[in-house]
Amino acid sequence: MTGDLAGKAELGKGHPARALGLLTDSADGIEDRARASVTRVGIGSNFWTDLYHHALTTSWPRFMGWSTIAYFVVNLAFALLYRLCNARINNAADLDLLSLFFFSVQTLSTVGYGVMAPTGHMANALVSVEALLGMMINALSTGVVFARFSRPRAQIVFSKAAVISKRATPPVLCLRLANVRKSAVLAMDSELSLSQFVIGEGGYPTRIFTPLKLLQSRMPELRFIETLAHPIDSSSPLALLSREQLDATYAQILVTVRGTDEATGQAVLLQHAYEPSHILAGRRFVDMLSQDGHGNYRVDYRRLHSHEREPDFDN
């Protein structure tokens, strides 16, 4: 299989995926490169049918901004409805729009201070509808906010670069990750794979994933730092592919980590990607662990991304 990869990589410079718009040289970022350069066609808008997913995955500033806009629009709509229907509201002089807006806010939130109150069937009917809608909105918004806070997020940070140590025989691809929380990640499984765009059957571009074996893929826990190592031996596809061939097939080294958060008991899943330009040969990571004179260990997370030249490496 590795021989096929090497042969297919020669086609990279004239990659038809570029002509089809699947790949682009200007795709920015490591993990978003493949996603940003693909245009999805034939999928209808699913915003309203998948609103819960959008509410969970959007950023906090955008979530709060759209929530504020929606809250304002709903209350303004009911204020206009009270005015158009000529609903009688005590202490809302001459159906003043601002007073009706604040009355709508009190009704939607079920606060009900008692200063302004509906009078007549029309006003009470509108208030009943708004109160029901308000209870539903409050329940749904509470659930979404709670779900956003309770989403499992393991604070695992990956090194910005991967290094290849050539002092070992065979050479070893190493990447480092660190747990920045005090609670450990239990029963951690790691998976490494090579992602490439190659020409499949029929001449169409296809994305393939080739597993890269790790010296240790399963660990009882990740409490501080860990280094994942892949030996580049004769069975490794990295031994047969040059840097130019990796670039031509838009290759990425994907690392996937699964485990269980010790504090919450929730499953965590993370993925990170390394492009060929972020894989440095003849380098080694700087040690993050040190010990003082009293026998106490110290982990310096500032060195997570630091690496140095191997002493006996010669270009």
N, C-alpha and C positions, 0 to 999 in steps of 0.2 A: 504493500500500500504506500509506503514511503517513497518507493521509486516512482509511482504514479504521480505523487504530489510534486516531486522534482520535475517531472516531465511537463505537467500542467502549468507549473509556475513559469515556464518559458513563454507562455502565451500572454503573460500579464501586460506587456507594453501595449498590445493591441486589444486589450480587454473589451469585449463587446458590452460588458456591463456599463462601461462609461458611456457608450453611445446610447444605451437604453435608459440612461438617467438613474441607474441603480447605484453608481459610484461616482464620486466627485473628488477632485484633488483639493477642493477648498473646504471639505467637511472639517469642522472645528471641534476639538475636544477628543478625549480618549474614549470614554464609554458611550458618548452620544454620536460617534462618527458614523456607525452603520445605520443608526436610526434616522439621523438628520439628513442623510443622503438618499433616502428612499421615499418616494411619493406613492401613497396608497390611493388606488383608483377603484371605483366600484363599491365603495363602502359609504352608505348614507350617514347622515348626521345622527349620532346617538347621544347627544348632549342630555336631552330630557329623559330618555329611557335609562341612561347611566349616570344620572345626576349624583347619586350617592357616591359613586366612585370618583367623580370629578371633585366633589366636596372633600373627600378624604385625601386626595393626592395633590391638590393645589397648594400653593404656598400660604403661610399664615397671613401675610399682608393682603394677598389677593382674596383669601377667604373672608377676612374681616371687612375688606372694602366692598365686596359684592353683597355681603350680609347687611351692611349699613345701607347700601343703595336699595336693596330689596325691602328693607324695613321702612325706609322713607317712602318708597313708591306705594307700598300697600296702604300705609296710613294716609297718604295724600289721595289715593283712589277712593278710600272710604269717606274722606272729608268732602271730596267733590260729589260723591254719591249722596251724602246727607244733604248737601246744598241743592243738588238737582231735584231730589225728591221732596224738597221743602220740609224735611224732617224737623220737628220741633224739639229743640234741646234747651232745657232750662239753663239760664245764665250764659247762653251763647248768643249775645245780642245780634240781631239782624243777620243771623246765619254767617257770622264772620268766619272766613275761611281758616284763619290761624287758630281761632277758638275751636272750630270743628276738627282741625288737625290734632290738636292736643287732646280733645275728647276721644278721637279715634285711638291715639296712643294709649290712653287710660283704659279704653275698652279692650283693645287688642292684647294688652298685657294683663288684663283682668285686675287692674289696681283698684279702680273705682273709688275715687276720693269722696264722691258724693256732692261735690259742688255743682257739677254739670250732670244732668240726668235726662234721659229721653222721656218724651211725652207724646202719647198717641200711638196708634197701631203701626203706622209706617216706621216711625223712629225705633220702636221696640223691636220690630221685625228685623231691621237693619242691624241693630245692636246684637240681636240673637245670632245672626249669621256671622258677624265679626267676632263675637266672643267664642263661637265654635271654631272659627278659623284660627283665632289667636291661641286657643289651647292646643290645636294640632301643630301650629308653627313652633310654639314653645317646646312641645314634646320632641318634635323632629330635630330642632336646633340643639336641644340638650343632648340628644343621642349622638348627633354628628360631632359635637365638640368633645364629648366623652370618648368617642371612637378615635378621634384624632389624637387625644392625649394618651390613650391606652394602646396605641399601635406599638408593637414590639420593635425597638430600634437598638440593636447592639452597637455600641460605640467602638467598633473595630476600625482602625486606620491602617491602610496599606501604604507601603513605601512608594514614593513617587517613581522610583526606577527599580528595575530588576538587574541583577549583576550575574555575570558568568565568571566563575572562578576556574582558572586554567591551571592552578597548582595541583588540583586533584586529577586523578586518572580513573575514569574519563572526566572531562570538564563537567561542572555542575551549574545549572541555572538556579539562582537563589532569589527569592523575594521575601520580604519581611512584613509582618503584620503585628499590631499591638492592640491590646485591650485597654482602653483609657478609663474604664469604670473599675470601681473597687470590687464589684461582684464578677465572678468568673463566668465564662461561657463553657458549659458542660457538654461532654460527648461531641466534640467538634469534629466534623468531617470536612475534608478539603478535597477539591477536585480541580485539576489543571488540564486545560485543553488548548489546542491550536485551532484558531478559526481562520478560514481562508475562503476567498471567492475564486472559484475555478470554473473552467468550461465543462459543463456536464454533457450528458447525451443529448443530441439534437442541436448542439452549439449554443445552448442557453447558459447564462451564468448561474452557478449554484454555490451556495454557502455550505461548506463541509466543516465538521468538527472532528479533530483527531485527538484522542486522549493522550496526555503526557503523564507517565507514571511518576509518582512521588515516592521518595524514600520512606516517608511516614505520612500517610493520608488521614489517619484517625488518631486523635489525641483525647485523653480523658478530660482535659480541661485546658482552657486558655485563660490564664490569670494575668499575665503581664505581656510578654513578647514571644514570638515564635517565628522561625524561619522555615519556609517551605522550599524543598530542594528537589530538583529534577535532574537525574544524571543524563548527560547527552552522550549516550553510548550508540552502538551501531543500530539499535532498534528505535532510536529516537528520530522523529522526522526532522528535528532541528539539526541533526548531524548531516543531512543531505541537502538542506536548503541554505543558500547564501543570503546575505542581507538584501541583495537586489531582488532575488526571487521572492522573499518575504514581502518586500515593498510592492512588488508587481502584483501580488495576489491579495493585497490589502490585509495582510495577516495581523492577527491579534492573539496575544496570550491571555486567555480568560481564566481567572481563578474564582471559584465558587466556594463559599464557606457556609456550612450549616451547623447549628448547635442549639442549645437550650440555655436561656438566660437563668442564671442561678437565683436571682432575686425574685423574678416574676414567674418562672416556670414556663414562659412562652417560647415558642420556636422562633429562631432568628435565621435569616437568609440574606447573604450579601454576595455581591459580585463586583469584581474589578477587572479592568482590562489594561494590558500593556501593549503598546505598539512597538515595532522594531526599533524606533528611535529612542525608546525608553529602556532598552536592554543594552547594558554596557559590559563589554568584555574586558577581562583582565582587572576587574575591580572586586572589592570585598566590602561588606558593611562594617561600619565602625561599631565597636562594642558599646551597647547601651547599659550593660550591667557592670557595677563596680562594688567593691567592698571596702568599708572603712576599717580603721584600726580596732574597732570594737566588735568586728564580725558582722555588722549590719549591712545588708545589701541595699543598693540604691539603683533605681532604674531611671535613666535620663531619657525621657521621651523626646527631647529636643534633637536627639541623634537618630531618630527613626529613619530619616531620609538621607542621612550622611553615609558616604562611602569613600573609600580611599583606594589608591592604586596598589596592586599587589607588588610586594618588594621585588620579586624576581621575574615580573612579567616584562617581556620585551616585544615591542611591536615589530 
